[in-house]
Amino acid sequence: MRDPTLLLPFALPPAQHAKDLINALKAPALALCLARGSQLPEQRFDAFAAALPHEILRYGCGPDNSPPLAHQHMQQLGLPSQSGYWFLLQPVHFHVARDHLVLTDLRQLHIDEATSRALFDAASPLFLELGHELQFGDAHHWFIRADSWHSLRTTTPDAATGHNVDVWLPSGEHARAWRRLHNEIQMLWHTHPVNETREAQGLPRINALWLWGGAHPDQHTSPPETLMMDESLIPHAIADDWGRWLEVMQDLERKQLAPLLQQLRSKTIDTLTLQLTDANNVRQWQVSRLNLLKFWRAPSLATLVRAS
């Protein structure tokens, strides 16, 4: 791999905290790359895009629909190849805010396979009644076949997390059919013993499903071989946990950035491209060995501090 790209989702600090975070961050390898590398054109995406910038970069999808990942996930989970148009279906928690519902980060759901199976078994007859085949993948991933729903616009869970779900729910033809089915499932699960147990344990109820990733069997999205992505910042940025974000950034400096910089210096790689994102933007730097010779550019993280 002579010209790797390192994609770091949510490595761009939010404008309101950027100065404090950058002052606290000790990342000499990153500072050197940013100061001496060539900055490439910035990409900006609409705040209501159906996928986050790093998802669009990784999967090569557009901003108007979630990436077509259903069949890919089915294969990864060992399910047999299936014909038809399938969606990912994930059990989730909708948090009740003052006047709307908010999708909670799926990583915080703490759902085991037995719990997920019980809810899957309860919901299956409702799907079969409407002619939709349902498959269980694992605790967090189910799959629904809905050939006639191929035109639905759906959103990735991370793009919707923390926001009013009304804006991010499936839209387009057949969206009403999905809402009706979903409402029935929500009513069924409302008094399900699994949720009563979770509530007694202080865990959030599993009270909704997230539909996304619709795909035909021949739709596969593989990232470029040269692309390296580290997702470890995502949950902390989504949760506004900037103390933990700083700790993870320090880990990335030690485990990713410093070794790559050393490979560049030792001629193991020719060029390093850095892609740093937040919820709406991608900023990119390309660093070559020739760039590193620009000694008059002092290492600095200051370029990360800018207006939103």
Residue pairs with C-beta under 8 A, 6 or more apart in sequence:
1 225
1 226
1 269
2 269
2 270
2 271
3 226
3 269
3 270
3 271
3 272
3 273
4 226
4 227
4 228
4 260
4 269
4 272
4 273
5 224
5 226
5 227
5 228
5 272
5 273
5 274
5 275
6 228
6 229
6 230
6 256
6 257
6 260
6 272
6 273
6 274
6 275
7 54
7 57
7 58
7 227
7 228
7 229
7 230
7 275
7 277
8 229
8 230
8 233
8 252
8 256
8 274
8 275
8 276
8 277
9 52
9 53
9 54
9 229
9 230
9 231
9 233
9 234
9 237
9 277
10 54
10 233
10 234
10 236
10 237
10 238
10 245
10 277
10 278
10 279
11 233
11 249
11 252
11 276
11 277
12 276
12 277
12 278
12 281
12 283
12 304
13 21
13 22
13 242
13 245
13 278
13 304
13 305
14 278
14 308
15 306
15 307
15 308
16 308
17 242
18 304
18 305
18 306
19 305
21 242
21 245
21 246
22 301
22 302
22 304
22 305
24 246
25 246
25 249
25 250
25 301
26 250
26 253
27 249
27 250
27 253
27 257
27 301
28 253
28 258
28 299
29 253
29 257
29 258
29 260
29 261
30 253
30 257
30 274
30 301
31 299
31 300
31 301
32 261
32 292
32 299
33 257
33 261
33 272
33 274
33 285
33 287
34 274
34 285
34 299
34 300
34 301
34 303
34 304
35 297
35 298
35 299
35 300
35 303
36 287
36 291
36 292
36 294
36 297
36 299
37 272
37 274
37 285
37 286
37 287
37 291
38 285
38 286
38 287
38 291
39 283
39 284
39 285
39 303
40 273
40 284
40 285
40 286
41 284
42 281
42 282
42 283
42 284
43 53
43 281
43 282
43 284
44 280
44 281
44 282
45 53
45 56
45 63
45 280
45 281
45 282
46 63
46 280
47 279
47 280
48 167
49 56
49 63
49 64
49 159
49 280
50 63
50 64
50 65
50 66
50 153
50 154
50 155
50 156
50 159
51 59
51 61
51 63
51 65
51 66
51 67
51 155
51 156
51 159
52 156
52 158
52 159
52 277
52 279
53 277
53 278
53 279
53 280
53 281
53 282
54 229
54 275
54 277
54 282
55 61
55 66
55 67
55 156
55 158
55 159
56 62
56 63
56 67
57 227
57 275
57 277
57 282
58 223
58 227
58 229
59 67
59 69
59 221
59 223
60 67
60 221
60 223
61 67
61 68
61 221
64 153
65 153
65 154
65 214
66 154
66 155
66 156
66 159
66 212
66 213
66 214
67 156
67 213
67 221
68 213
68 214
68 215
68 216
68 219
68 221
69 88
69 213
69 215
69 221
70 86
70 87
70 88
70 143
70 213
70 214
70 215
71 81
71 82
71 86
71 215
71 216
71 217
71 219
71 220
72 215
72 220
72 221
73 88
73 137
73 141
73 143
73 213
74 81
74 82
74 86
74 135
74 137
74 143
75 81
77 137
77 138
77 141
79 135
79 137
79 143
81 217
82 135
82 145
82 217
83 217
84 133
84 145
84 147
84 216
84 217
85 145
85 146
85 147
85 149
85 150
85 214
85 215
85 216
86 135
86 143
86 144
86 145
86 146
86 214
86 215
87 143
87 144
87 146
87 149
87 152
87 154
87 211
87 212
87 213
87 214
87 215
88 141
88 142
88 143
88 210
88 211
88 212
88 213
89 134
89 141
89 142
89 143
89 144
89 209
89 210
89 211
90 106
90 140
90 141
90 142
90 157
90 209
90 210
90 212
91 109
91 111
91 116
91 119
91 140
91 142
91 206
91 208
91 209
92 103
92 104
92 106
92 109
92 157
92 206
92 207
92 208
92 209
92 210
93 103
93 104
93 109
93 204
93 205
93 206
93 207
93 208
94 101
94 102
94 103
94 104
94 165
94 207
94 208
95 101
95 102
95 103
95 104
95 204
96 102
97 164
100 164
100 165
100 166
101 164
101 165
101 166
102 162
102 163
102 164
102 165
103 157
103 160
103 161
103 162
103 163
103 165
103 168
103 208
103 210
104 161
104 204
105 161
105 162
105 235
105 238
105 239
106 140
106 157
106 161
106 210
107 235
108 204
108 235
108 239
109 140
109 204
109 206
110 203
111 139
111 140
111 206
112 139
113 138
113 139
115 139
115 194
115 198
115 206
116 136
116 138
116 139
116 140
116 142
117 136
118 192
118 193
118 194
119 189
119 192
119 194
119 206
120 134
120 136
120 142
122 188
122 189
122 192
123 134
123 185
123 188
123 189
123 209
124 134
126 181
126 184
126 185
126 188
127 133
127 134
127 144
127 181
128 134
130 177
130 181
132 144
132 145
132 146
132 181
133 144
133 145
134 142
134 143
134 144
134 145
135 142
135 143
135 144
135 145
136 142
137 143
142 209
144 211
146 174
146 214
148 174
149 174
149 177
149 178
149 214
150 214
150 216
151 172
151 173
151 174
152 170
152 171
152 172
152 173
152 174
152 175
152 178
152 211
152 214
153 170
153 171
153 172
154 170
154 211
154 212
154 213
154 214
155 168
155 169
155 170
155 212
156 212
156 213
157 210
157 212
158 234
158 238
159 168
160 167
160 168
160 210
161 238
162 238
165 208
169 175
169 179
170 178
170 179
170 211
178 211
182 208
182 209
182 211
185 209
186 207
186 208
189 195
189 205
189 206
189 207
190 207
194 206
195 205
195 206
195 207
198 204
198 205
198 206
199 205
223 229
228 256
230 252
230 256
232 248
232 251
232 252
233 245
233 248
233 249
233 252
235 241
236 242
236 244
236 245
236 248
237 245
237 278
260 269
260 272
261 272
263 269
263 272
264 270
264 271
264 272
264 287
264 288
264 289
264 292
265 289
265 292
267 289
270 288
270 289
271 286
271 287
271 288
272 286
272 287
272 288
273 284
273 285
273 286
273 287
274 284
274 285
274 286
274 287
275 282
275 283
275 284
276 282
276 283
276 284
276 304
277 283
